């Protein structure tokens, strides 16, 4: 009489990568979609996996890594994702402000999922076409807007009032000639009329002296 070998959750998860799709389980373990969903529910309840969010069907394998690689998970679910906003400025050293969660732009014509790990901003293909020249693809990290482009995009979207920071939060000493060139290109691409980047620095300096 043959006996079906029982495989533990630990063994199954140890055979999975740090980040995986729920649909992968149907192929790897020959499960139905319903059974895969059931086990994912159980594993999540036991703290063995965590989901990216929404209906993304992307999960972090907490058994393999207790510190989820949400960047990789995000790229898996939404390949167009680009870091923008305050996080882009922070990574460039332009600000010490730390956002609650990073803001990312995604192509709104592709599937978009809600996630507690990122603030998702839908953009159209025209925006991505304008940004393509300054975005560099990386194997691990998410593509990130250069700081001058990120600032121009923030001001274009909602001005200083809607950006989540003010001129005092920018370390203007980090601005270089290259940033000035990037700023001009960004303003032209976005249709933003703000003058030179140095004019923002001058305005900030003048306001500081009056204060």
mmCIF file of the C-alpha atoms, coordinates in Angstrom:
data_MODEL
# 
_entry.id   MODEL 
# 
loop_
_atom_site.group_PDB 
_atom_site.id 
_atom_site.type_symbol 
_atom_site.label_atom_id 
_atom_site.label_alt_id 
_atom_site.label_comp_id 
_atom_site.label_asym_id 
_atom_site.label_entity_id 
_atom_site.label_seq_id 
_atom_site.pdbx_PDB_ins_code 
_atom_site.Cartn_x 
_atom_site.Cartn_y 
_atom_site.Cartn_z 
_atom_site.occupancy 
_atom_site.B_iso_or_equiv 
_atom_site.pdbx_formal_charge 
_atom_site.auth_seq_id 
_atom_site.auth_comp_id 
_atom_site.auth_asym_id 
_atom_site.auth_atom_id 
_atom_site.pdbx_PDB_model_num 
ATOM 1   C CA . UNK A 1 1   ? 0.000  0.000  0.000   1.00 0.00 ? 1   UNK A CA 1 
ATOM 2   C CA . UNK A 1 2   ? 1.543  3.297  -1.114  1.00 0.00 ? 2   UNK A CA 1 
ATOM 3   C CA . UNK A 1 3   ? 1.676  6.243  1.243   1.00 0.00 ? 3   UNK A CA 1 
ATOM 4   C CA . UNK A 1 4   ? 1.610  9.872  0.077   1.00 0.00 ? 4   UNK A CA 1 
ATOM 5   C CA . UNK A 1 5   ? 4.469  11.725 1.691   1.00 0.00 ? 5   UNK A CA 1 
ATOM 6   C CA . UNK A 1 6   ? 3.328  14.650 3.786   1.00 0.00 ? 6   UNK A CA 1 
ATOM 7   C CA . UNK A 1 7   ? 5.423  17.745 3.126   1.00 0.00 ? 7   UNK A CA 1 
ATOM 8   C CA . UNK A 1 8   ? 5.495  20.393 5.856   1.00 0.00 ? 8   UNK A CA 1 
ATOM 9   C CA . UNK A 1 9   ? 4.929  24.082 5.318   1.00 0.00 ? 9   UNK A CA 1 
ATOM 10  C CA . UNK A 1 10  ? 8.546  24.658 6.343   1.00 0.00 ? 10  UNK A CA 1 
ATOM 11  C CA . UNK A 1 11  ? 9.830  22.343 3.624   1.00 0.00 ? 11  UNK A CA 1 
ATOM 12  C CA . UNK A 1 12  ? 7.602  23.909 1.009   1.00 0.00 ? 12  UNK A CA 1 
ATOM 13  C CA . UNK A 1 13  ? 8.588  27.464 1.906   1.00 0.00 ? 13  UNK A CA 1 
ATOM 14  C CA . UNK A 1 14  ? 12.268 26.561 2.016   1.00 0.00 ? 14  UNK A CA 1 
ATOM 15  C CA . UNK A 1 15  ? 11.957 25.526 -1.618  1.00 0.00 ? 15  UNK A CA 1 
ATOM 16  C CA . UNK A 1 16  ? 10.499 28.914 -2.600  1.00 0.00 ? 16  UNK A CA 1 
ATOM 17  C CA . UNK A 1 17  ? 12.460 32.137 -3.305  1.00 0.00 ? 17  UNK A CA 1 
ATOM 18  C CA . UNK A 1 18  ? 12.362 35.221 -1.058  1.00 0.00 ? 18  UNK A CA 1 
ATOM 19  C CA . UNK A 1 19  ? 9.622  36.713 -3.230  1.00 0.00 ? 19  UNK A CA 1 
ATOM 20  C CA . UNK A 1 20  ? 7.153  34.635 -5.220  1.00 0.00 ? 20  UNK A CA 1 
ATOM 21  C CA . UNK A 1 21  ? 3.795  34.712 -6.938  1.00 0.00 ? 21  UNK A CA 1 
ATOM 22  C CA . UNK A 1 22  ? 0.921  32.792 -5.430  1.00 0.00 ? 22  UNK A CA 1 
ATOM 23  C CA . UNK A 1 23  ? 0.244  31.321 -8.859  1.00 0.00 ? 23  UNK A CA 1 
ATOM 24  C CA . UNK A 1 24  ? 3.716  29.716 -8.746  1.00 0.00 ? 24  UNK A CA 1 
ATOM 25  C CA . UNK A 1 25  ? 2.390  27.264 -6.166  1.00 0.00 ? 25  UNK A CA 1 
ATOM 26  C CA . UNK A 1 26  ? 0.006  25.698 -8.666  1.00 0.00 ? 26  UNK A CA 1 
ATOM 27  C CA . UNK A 1 27  ? 2.930  24.741 -10.884 1.00 0.00 ? 27  UNK A CA 1 
ATOM 28  C CA . UNK A 1 28  ? 5.522  23.893 -8.238  1.00 0.00 ? 28  UNK A CA 1 
ATOM 29  C CA . UNK A 1 29  ? 3.258  21.814 -5.989  1.00 0.00 ? 29  UNK A CA 1 
ATOM 30  C CA . UNK A 1 30  ? 0.607  20.772 -8.540  1.00 0.00 ? 30  UNK A CA 1 
ATOM 31  C CA . UNK A 1 31  ? -2.101 22.505 -6.521  1.00 0.00 ? 31  UNK A CA 1 
ATOM 32  C CA . UNK A 1 32  ? -5.370 23.993 -7.695  1.00 0.00 ? 32  UNK A CA 1 
ATOM 33  C CA . UNK A 1 33  ? -5.732 27.774 -7.393  1.00 0.00 ? 33  UNK A CA 1 
ATOM 34  C CA . UNK A 1 34  ? -8.207 27.245 -4.544  1.00 0.00 ? 34  UNK A CA 1 
ATOM 35  C CA . UNK A 1 35  ? -5.773 25.056 -2.619  1.00 0.00 ? 35  UNK A CA 1 
ATOM 36  C CA . UNK A 1 36  ? -2.903 27.484 -3.181  1.00 0.00 ? 36  UNK A CA 1 
ATOM 37  C CA . UNK A 1 37  ? -5.044 30.349 -1.852  1.00 0.00 ? 37  UNK A CA 1 
ATOM 38  C CA . UNK A 1 38  ? -5.974 28.252 1.199   1.00 0.00 ? 38  UNK A CA 1 
ATOM 39  C CA . UNK A 1 39  ? -2.352 27.513 2.074   1.00 0.00 ? 39  UNK A CA 1 
ATOM 40  C CA . UNK A 1 40  ? -1.292 31.119 1.516   1.00 0.00 ? 40  UNK A CA 1 
ATOM 41  C CA . UNK A 1 41  ? -4.040 32.176 3.919   1.00 0.00 ? 41  UNK A CA 1 
ATOM 42  C CA . UNK A 1 42  ? -2.790 29.694 6.524   1.00 0.00 ? 42  UNK A CA 1 
ATOM 43  C CA . UNK A 1 43  ? 0.861  30.661 6.055   1.00 0.00 ? 43  UNK A CA 1 
ATOM 44  C CA . UNK A 1 44  ? 0.065  34.333 6.334   1.00 0.00 ? 44  UNK A CA 1 
ATOM 45  C CA . UNK A 1 45  ? -1.830 33.678 9.550   1.00 0.00 ? 45  UNK A CA 1 
ATOM 46  C CA . UNK A 1 46  ? 1.219  31.900 10.966  1.00 0.00 ? 46  UNK A CA 1 
ATOM 47  C CA . UNK A 1 47  ? 3.519  34.777 9.991   1.00 0.00 ? 47  UNK A CA 1 
ATOM 48  C CA . UNK A 1 48  ? 5.363  32.678 7.418   1.00 0.00 ? 48  UNK A CA 1 
ATOM 49  C CA . UNK A 1 49  ? 4.513  34.886 4.428   1.00 0.00 ? 49  UNK A CA 1 
ATOM 50  C CA . UNK A 1 50  ? 3.283  38.424 3.866   1.00 0.00 ? 50  UNK A CA 1 
ATOM 51  C CA . UNK A 1 51  ? 1.549  39.856 0.820   1.00 0.00 ? 51  UNK A CA 1 
ATOM 52  C CA . UNK A 1 52  ? 2.540  42.936 -1.138  1.00 0.00 ? 52  UNK A CA 1 
ATOM 53  C CA . UNK A 1 53  ? -1.085 43.954 -1.021  1.00 0.00 ? 53  UNK A CA 1 
ATOM 54  C CA . UNK A 1 54  ? -4.266 44.200 -3.058  1.00 0.00 ? 54  UNK A CA 1 
ATOM 55  C CA . UNK A 1 55  ? -4.761 41.497 -5.665  1.00 0.00 ? 55  UNK A CA 1 
ATOM 56  C CA . UNK A 1 56  ? -1.086 41.550 -6.676  1.00 0.00 ? 56  UNK A CA 1 
ATOM 57  C CA . UNK A 1 57  ? -0.641 37.821 -5.885  1.00 0.00 ? 57  UNK A CA 1 
ATOM 58  C CA . UNK A 1 58  ? 2.960  38.616 -4.839  1.00 0.00 ? 58  UNK A CA 1 
ATOM 59  C CA . UNK A 1 59  ? 4.263  37.416 -1.485  1.00 0.00 ? 59  UNK A CA 1 
ATOM 60  C CA . UNK A 1 60  ? 7.375  37.736 0.649   1.00 0.00 ? 60  UNK A CA 1 
ATOM 61  C CA . UNK A 1 61  ? 8.746  34.500 2.079   1.00 0.00 ? 61  UNK A CA 1 
ATOM 62  C CA . UNK A 1 62  ? 9.345  35.418 5.727   1.00 0.00 ? 62  UNK A CA 1 
ATOM 63  C CA . UNK A 1 63  ? 10.765 32.008 6.495   1.00 0.00 ? 63  UNK A CA 1 
ATOM 64  C CA . UNK A 1 64  ? 13.655 32.721 4.144   1.00 0.00 ? 64  UNK A CA 1 
ATOM 65  C CA . UNK A 1 65  ? 14.017 36.422 4.991   1.00 0.00 ? 65  UNK A CA 1 
ATOM 66  C CA . UNK A 1 66  ? 12.387 38.196 7.935   1.00 0.00 ? 66  UNK A CA 1 
ATOM 67  C CA . UNK A 1 67  ? 13.120 41.527 6.238   1.00 0.00 ? 67  UNK A CA 1 
ATOM 68  C CA . UNK A 1 68  ? 11.004 41.422 3.076   1.00 0.00 ? 68  UNK A CA 1 
ATOM 69  C CA . UNK A 1 69  ? 12.468 42.687 -0.177  1.00 0.00 ? 69  UNK A CA 1 
ATOM 70  C CA . UNK A 1 70  ? 9.476  44.825 -1.068  1.00 0.00 ? 70  UNK A CA 1 
ATOM 71  C CA . UNK A 1 71  ? 11.334 46.530 -3.937  1.00 0.00 ? 71  UNK A CA 1 
ATOM 72  C CA . UNK A 1 72  ? 11.660 43.213 -5.752  1.00 0.00 ? 72  UNK A CA 1 
ATOM 73  C CA . UNK A 1 73  ? 8.060  42.345 -4.904  1.00 0.00 ? 73  UNK A CA 1 
ATOM 74  C CA . UNK A 1 74  ? 6.907  45.673 -6.304  1.00 0.00 ? 74  UNK A CA 1 
ATOM 75  C CA . UNK A 1 75  ? 8.898  45.220 -9.521  1.00 0.00 ? 75  UNK A CA 1 
ATOM 76  C CA . UNK A 1 76  ? 7.336  41.783 -9.891  1.00 0.00 ? 76  UNK A CA 1 
ATOM 77  C CA . UNK A 1 77  ? 3.794  43.129 -9.499  1.00 0.00 ? 77  UNK A CA 1 
ATOM 78  C CA . UNK A 1 78  ? 4.220  46.501 -11.245 1.00 0.00 ? 78  UNK A CA 1 
ATOM 79  C CA . UNK A 1 79  ? 7.300  46.466 -13.509 1.00 0.00 ? 79  UNK A CA 1 
ATOM 80  C CA . UNK A 1 80  ? 6.913  50.128 -14.463 1.00 0.00 ? 80  UNK A CA 1 
ATOM 81  C CA . UNK A 1 81  ? 7.459  51.334 -10.857 1.00 0.00 ? 81  UNK A CA 1 
ATOM 82  C CA . UNK A 1 82  ? 9.762  54.345 -10.402 1.00 0.00 ? 82  UNK A CA 1 
ATOM 83  C CA . UNK A 1 83  ? 10.746 56.014 -7.113  1.00 0.00 ? 83  UNK A CA 1 
ATOM 84  C CA . UNK A 1 84  ? 9.659  59.665 -7.067  1.00 0.00 ? 84  UNK A CA 1 
ATOM 85  C CA . UNK A 1 85  ? 8.903  62.357 -4.505  1.00 0.00 ? 85  UNK A CA 1 
ATOM 86  C CA . UNK A 1 86  ? 10.624 62.849 -1.173  1.00 0.00 ? 86  UNK A CA 1 
ATOM 87  C CA . UNK A 1 87  ? 12.253 59.415 -1.250  1.00 0.00 ? 87  UNK A CA 1 
ATOM 88  C CA . UNK A 1 88  ? 14.028 60.284 -4.515  1.00 0.00 ? 88  UNK A CA 1 
ATOM 89  C CA . UNK A 1 89  ? 15.343 63.489 -2.917  1.00 0.00 ? 89  UNK A CA 1 
ATOM 90  C CA . UNK A 1 90  ? 16.397 61.626 0.222   1.00 0.00 ? 90  UNK A CA 1 
ATOM 91  C CA . UNK A 1 91  ? 18.323 59.018 -1.740  1.00 0.00 ? 91  UNK A CA 1 
ATOM 92  C CA . UNK A 1 92  ? 20.195 61.820 -3.538  1.00 0.00 ? 92  UNK A CA 1 
ATOM 93  C CA . UNK A 1 93  ? 21.059 63.570 -0.260  1.00 0.00 ? 93  UNK A CA 1 
ATOM 94  C CA . UNK A 1 94  ? 18.877 66.580 -0.981  1.00 0.00 ? 94  UNK A CA 1 
ATOM 95  C CA . UNK A 1 95  ? 16.785 66.157 2.155   1.00 0.00 ? 95  UNK A CA 1 
ATOM 96  C CA . UNK A 1 96  ? 16.882 64.319 5.458   1.00 0.00 ? 96  UNK A CA 1 
ATOM 97  C CA . UNK A 1 97  ? 13.098 64.036 5.498   1.00 0.00 ? 97  UNK A CA 1 
ATOM 98  C CA . UNK A 1 98  ? 11.995 60.403 5.599   1.00 0.00 ? 98  UNK A CA 1 
ATOM 99  C CA . UNK A 1 99  ? 8.578  59.653 4.117   1.00 0.00 ? 99  UNK A CA 1 
ATOM 100 C CA . UNK A 1 100 ? 6.268  57.259 5.939   1.00 0.00 ? 100 UNK A CA 1 
ATOM 101 C CA . UNK A 1 101 ? 6.425  55.057 2.846   1.00 0.00 ? 101 UNK A CA 1 
ATOM 102 C CA . UNK A 1 102 ? 8.208  55.729 -0.465  1.00 0.00 ? 102 UNK A CA 1 
ATOM 103 C CA . UNK A 1 103 ? 6.145  57.179 -3.299  1.00 0.00 ? 103 UNK A CA 1 
ATOM 104 C CA . UNK A 1 104 ? 6.352  55.368 -6.588  1.00 0.00 ? 104 UNK A CA 1 
ATOM 105 C CA . UNK A 1 105 ? 4.944  56.205 -10.003 1.00 0.00 ? 105 UNK A CA 1 
ATOM 106 C CA . UNK A 1 106 ? 3.419  53.425 -12.078 1.00 0.00 ? 106 UNK A CA 1 
ATOM 107 C CA . UNK A 1 107 ? 1.985  53.278 -15.576 1.00 0.00 ? 107 UNK A CA 1 
ATOM 108 C CA . UNK A 1 108 ? -1.760 53.618 -15.082 1.00 0.00 ? 108 UNK A CA 1 
ATOM 109 C CA . UNK A 1 109 ? -2.484 51.715 -18.292 1.00 0.00 ? 109 UNK A CA 1 
ATOM 110 C CA . UNK A 1 110 ? -1.041 48.567 -16.690 1.00 0.00 ? 110 UNK A CA 1 
ATOM 111 C CA . UNK A 1 111 ? -2.359 46.649 -13.655 1.00 0.00 ? 111 UNK A CA 1 
ATOM 112 C CA . UNK A 1 112 ? -2.026 48.746 -10.486 1.00 0.00 ? 112 UNK A CA 1 
ATOM 113 C CA . UNK A 1 113 ? -2.324 47.367 -6.963  1.00 0.00 ? 113 UNK A CA 1 
ATOM 114 C CA . UNK A 1 114 ? -2.711 49.029 -3.595  1.00 0.00 ? 114 UNK A CA 1 
ATOM 115 C CA . UNK A 1 115 ? -0.005 48.242 -1.058  1.00 0.00 ? 115 UNK A CA 1 
ATOM 116 C CA . UNK A 1 116 ? 0.734  49.437 2.485   1.00 0.00 ? 116 UNK A CA 1 
ATOM 117 C CA . UNK A 1 117 ? 4.458  49.437 1.672   1.00 0.00 ? 117 UNK A CA 1 
ATOM 118 C CA . UNK A 1 118 ? 4.352  52.183 -0.974  1.00 0.00 ? 118 UNK A CA 1 
ATOM 119 C CA . UNK A 1 119 ? 2.289  55.192 -1.952  1.00 0.00 ? 119 UNK A CA 1 
ATOM 120 C CA . UNK A 1 120 ? 1.278  54.474 -5.528  1.00 0.00 ? 120 UNK A CA 1 
ATOM 121 C CA . UNK A 1 121 ? 0.818  57.341 -7.986  1.00 0.00 ? 121 UNK A CA 1 
ATOM 122 C CA . UNK A 1 122 ? -0.669 56.534 -11.373 1.00 0.00 ? 122 UNK A CA 1 
ATOM 123 C CA . UNK A 1 123 ? 0.953  58.260 -14.344 1.00 0.00 ? 123 UNK A CA 1 
ATOM 124 C CA . UNK A 1 124 ? 0.213  58.059 -18.046 1.00 0.00 ? 124 UNK A CA 1 
ATOM 125 C CA . UNK A 1 125 ? 2.561  56.746 -20.769 1.00 0.00 ? 125 UNK A CA 1 
ATOM 126 C CA . UNK A 1 126 ? 3.374  60.339 -21.792 1.00 0.00 ? 126 UNK A CA 1 
ATOM 127 C CA . UNK A 1 127 ? 4.924  60.942 -18.358 1.00 0.00 ? 127 UNK A CA 1 
ATOM 128 C CA . UNK A 1 128 ? 7.000  57.794 -18.620 1.00 0.00 ? 128 UNK A CA 1 
ATOM 129 C CA . UNK A 1 129 ? 8.125  58.742 -22.120 1.00 0.00 ? 129 UNK A CA 1 
ATOM 130 C CA . UNK A 1 130 ? 9.307  62.111 -20.759 1.00 0.00 ? 130 UNK A CA 1 
ATOM 131 C CA . UNK A 1 131 ? 11.226 60.418 -17.925 1.00 0.00 ? 131 UNK A CA 1 
ATOM 132 C CA . UNK A 1 132 ? 12.713 57.549 -19.934 1.00 0.00 ? 132 UNK A CA 1 
ATOM 133 C CA . UNK A 1 133 ? 15.934 59.379 -20.817 1.00 0.00 ? 133 UNK A CA 1 
ATOM 134 C CA . UNK A 1 134 ? 16.937 59.870 -17.169 1.00 0.00 ? 134 UNK A CA 1 
ATOM 135 C CA . UNK A 1 135 ? 15.814 56.542 -15.745 1.00 0.00 ? 135 UNK A CA 1 
ATOM 136 C CA . UNK A 1 136 ? 18.395 53.822 -15.306 1.00 0.00 ? 136 UNK A CA 1 
ATOM 137 C CA . UNK A 1 137 ? 17.312 50.217 -14.957 1.00 0.00 ? 137 UNK A CA 1 
ATOM 138 C CA . UNK A 1 138 ? 18.975 48.300 -12.136 1.00 0.00 ? 138 UNK A CA 1 
ATOM 139 C CA . UNK A 1 139 ? 18.900 44.616 -11.341 1.00 0.00 ? 139 UNK A CA 1 
ATOM 140 C CA . UNK A 1 140 ? 18.016 45.065 -7.658  1.00 0.00 ? 140 UNK A CA 1 
ATOM 141 C CA . UNK A 1 141 ? 16.905 48.576 -6.730  1.00 0.00 ? 141 UNK A CA 1 
ATOM 142 C CA . UNK A 1 142 ? 13.891 50.344 -8.162  1.00 0.00 ? 142 UNK A CA 1 
ATOM 143 C CA . UNK A 1 143 ? 14.624 53.001 -10.807 1.00 0.00 ? 143 UNK A CA 1 
ATOM 144 C CA . UNK A 1 144 ? 14.715 56.434 -9.179  1.00 0.00 ? 144 UNK A CA 1 
ATOM 145 C CA . UNK A 1 145 ? 14.202 59.904 -10.616 1.00 0.00 ? 145 UNK A CA 1 
ATOM 146 C CA . UNK A 1 146 ? 17.254 62.187 -10.379 1.00 0.00 ? 146 UNK A CA 1 
ATOM 147 C CA . UNK A 1 147 ? 16.640 64.799 -7.648  1.00 0.00 ? 147 UNK A CA 1 
ATOM 148 C CA . UNK A 1 148 ? 16.097 67.777 -9.947  1.00 0.00 ? 148 UNK A CA 1 
ATOM 149 C CA . UNK A 1 149 ? 13.542 65.820 -11.940 1.00 0.00 ? 149 UNK A CA 1 
ATOM 150 C CA . UNK A 1 150 ? 11.886 64.557 -8.759  1.00 0.00 ? 150 UNK A CA 1 
ATOM 151 C CA . UNK A 1 151 ? 11.572 68.094 -7.379  1.00 0.00 ? 151 UNK A CA 1 
ATOM 152 C CA . UNK A 1 152 ? 10.211 69.430 -10.667 1.00 0.00 ? 152 UNK A CA 1 
ATOM 153 C CA . UNK A 1 153 ? 7.671  66.619 -10.758 1.00 0.00 ? 153 UNK A CA 1 
ATOM 154 C CA . UNK A 1 154 ? 6.588  67.299 -7.175  1.00 0.00 ? 154 UNK A CA 1 
ATOM 155 C CA . UNK A 1 155 ? 6.121  71.016 -7.802  1.00 0.00 ? 155 UNK A CA 1 
ATOM 156 C CA . UNK A 1 156 ? 4.325  70.302 -11.066 1.00 0.00 ? 156 UNK A CA 1 
ATOM 157 C CA . UNK A 1 157 ? 1.904  67.949 -9.304  1.00 0.00 ? 157 UNK A CA 1 
ATOM 158 C CA . UNK A 1 158 ? 0.966  70.156 -6.363  1.00 0.00 ? 158 UNK A CA 1 
ATOM 159 C CA . UNK A 1 159 ? 3.419  72.988 -5.704  1.00 0.00 ? 159 UNK A CA 1 
ATOM 160 C CA . UNK A 1 160 ? 5.269  73.303 -2.403  1.00 0.00 ? 160 UNK A CA 1 
ATOM 161 C CA . UNK A 1 161 ? 1.936  73.057 -0.565  1.00 0.00 ? 161 UNK A CA 1 
ATOM 162 C CA . UNK A 1 162 ? 1.221  69.589 -1.902  1.00 0.00 ? 162 UNK A CA 1 
ATOM 163 C CA . UNK A 1 163 ? 4.780  68.284 -1.973  1.00 0.00 ? 163 UNK A CA 1 
ATOM 164 C CA . UNK A 1 164 ? 5.038  67.296 1.684   1.00 0.00 ? 164 UNK A CA 1 
ATOM 165 C CA . UNK A 1 165 ? 8.109  69.486 2.250   1.00 0.00 ? 165 UNK A CA 1 
ATOM 166 C CA . UNK A 1 166 ? 9.197  73.104 1.982   1.00 0.00 ? 166 UNK A CA 1 
ATOM 167 C CA . UNK A 1 167 ? 12.274 74.956 0.702   1.00 0.00 ? 167 UNK A CA 1 
ATOM 168 C CA . UNK A 1 168 ? 13.795 74.749 4.186   1.00 0.00 ? 168 UNK A CA 1 
ATOM 169 C CA . UNK A 1 169 ? 13.781 70.962 3.902   1.00 0.00 ? 169 UNK A CA 1 
ATOM 170 C CA . UNK A 1 170 ? 16.078 70.987 0.852   1.00 0.00 ? 170 UNK A CA 1 
ATOM 171 C CA . UNK A 1 171 ? 19.852 70.945 1.284   1.00 0.00 ? 171 UNK A CA 1 
ATOM 172 C CA . UNK A 1 172 ? 20.563 73.426 -1.507  1.00 0.00 ? 172 UNK A CA 1 
ATOM 173 C CA . UNK A 1 173 ? 24.314 72.971 -1.084  1.00 0.00 ? 173 UNK A CA 1 
ATOM 174 C CA . UNK A 1 174 ? 23.900 69.601 -2.811  1.00 0.00 ? 174 UNK A CA 1 
ATOM 175 C CA . UNK A 1 175 ? 22.737 71.249 -6.040  1.00 0.00 ? 175 UNK A CA 1 
ATOM 176 C CA . UNK A 1 176 ? 25.321 70.983 -8.848  1.00 0.00 ? 176 UNK A CA 1 
ATOM 177 C CA . UNK A 1 177 ? 25.645 72.338 -12.381 1.00 0.00 ? 177 UNK A CA 1 
ATOM 178 C CA . UNK A 1 178 ? 24.440 68.983 -13.643 1.00 0.00 ? 178 UNK A CA 1 
ATOM 179 C CA . UNK A 1 179 ? 21.353 69.308 -11.458 1.00 0.00 ? 179 UNK A CA 1 
ATOM 180 C CA . UNK A 1 180 ? 20.725 72.728 -13.007 1.00 0.00 ? 180 UNK A CA 1 
ATOM 181 C CA . UNK A 1 181 ? 20.786 71.153 -16.468 1.00 0.00 ? 181 UNK A CA 1 
ATOM 182 C CA . UNK A 1 182 ? 18.488 68.376 -15.300 1.00 0.00 ? 182 UNK A CA 1 
ATOM 183 C CA . UNK A 1 183 ? 16.120 70.958 -13.844 1.00 0.00 ? 183 UNK A CA 1 
ATOM 184 C CA . UNK A 1 184 ? 15.839 72.810 -17.145 1.00 0.00 ? 184 UNK A CA 1 
ATOM 185 C CA . UNK A 1 185 ? 15.179 69.566 -19.016 1.00 0.00 ? 185 UNK A CA 1 
ATOM 186 C CA . UNK A 1 186 ? 12.605 68.492 -16.447 1.00 0.00 ? 186 UNK A CA 1 
ATOM 187 C CA . UNK A 1 187 ? 10.769 71.820 -16.534 1.00 0.00 ? 187 UNK A CA 1 
ATOM 188 C CA . UNK A 1 188 ? 10.666 71.699 -20.320 1.00 0.00 ? 188 UNK A CA 1 
ATOM 189 C CA . UNK A 1 189 ? 9.394  68.121 -20.310 1.00 0.00 ? 189 UNK A CA 1 
ATOM 190 C CA . UNK A 1 190 ? 6.700  68.864 -17.720 1.00 0.00 ? 190 UNK A CA 1 
ATOM 191 C CA . UNK A 1 191 ? 5.734  72.306 -18.992 1.00 0.00 ? 191 UNK A CA 1 
ATOM 192 C CA . UNK A 1 192 ? 6.747  73.854 -15.679 1.00 0.00 ? 192 UNK A CA 1 
ATOM 193 C CA . UNK A 1 193 ? 7.680  77.533 -15.605 1.00 0.00 ? 193 UNK A CA 1 
ATOM 194 C CA . UNK A 1 194 ? 9.859  77.982 -12.516 1.00 0.00 ? 194 UNK A CA 1 
ATOM 195 C CA . UNK A 1 195 ? 12.991 79.691 -13.822 1.00 0.00 ? 195 UNK A CA 1 
ATOM 196 C CA . UNK A 1 196 ? 16.445 78.331 -13.059 1.00 0.00 ? 196 UNK A CA 1 
ATOM 197 C CA . UNK A 1 197 ? 16.975 75.986 -10.132 1.00 0.00 ? 197 UNK A CA 1 
ATOM 198 C CA . UNK A 1 198 ? 19.374 78.576 -8.739  1.00 0.00 ? 198 UNK A CA 1 
ATOM 199 C CA . UNK A 1 199 ? 16.456 81.028 -8.572  1.00 0.00 ? 199 UNK A CA 1 
ATOM 200 C CA . UNK A 1 200 ? 14.783 78.719 -6.056  1.00 0.00 ? 200 UNK A CA 1 
ATOM 201 C CA . UNK A 1 201 ? 17.997 78.707 -4.039  1.00 0.00 ? 201 UNK A CA 1 
ATOM 202 C CA . UNK A 1 202 ? 18.197 82.512 -4.179  1.00 0.00 ? 202 UNK A CA 1 
ATOM 203 C CA . UNK A 1 203 ? 14.548 82.861 -3.182  1.00 0.00 ? 203 UNK A CA 1 
ATOM 204 C CA . UNK A 1 204 ? 15.106 80.499 -0.258  1.00 0.00 ? 204 UNK A CA 1 
ATOM 205 C CA . UNK A 1 205 ? 18.214 82.434 0.845   1.00 0.00 ? 205 UNK A CA 1 
ATOM 206 C CA . UNK A 1 206 ? 16.401 85.766 0.644   1.00 0.00 ? 206 UNK A CA 1 
ATOM 207 C CA . UNK A 1 207 ? 13.453 84.433 2.624   1.00 0.00 ? 207 UNK A CA 1 
ATOM 208 C CA . UNK A 1 208 ? 15.825 83.084 5.277   1.00 0.00 ? 208 UNK A CA 1 
ATOM 209 C CA . UNK A 1 209 ? 17.522 86.471 5.626   1.00 0.00 ? 209 UNK A CA 1 
ATOM 210 C CA . UNK A 1 210 ? 14.174 88.225 6.049   1.00 0.00 ? 210 UNK A CA 1 
ATOM 211 C CA . UNK A 1 211 ? 13.035 85.735 8.692   1.00 0.00 ? 211 UNK A CA 1 
# 
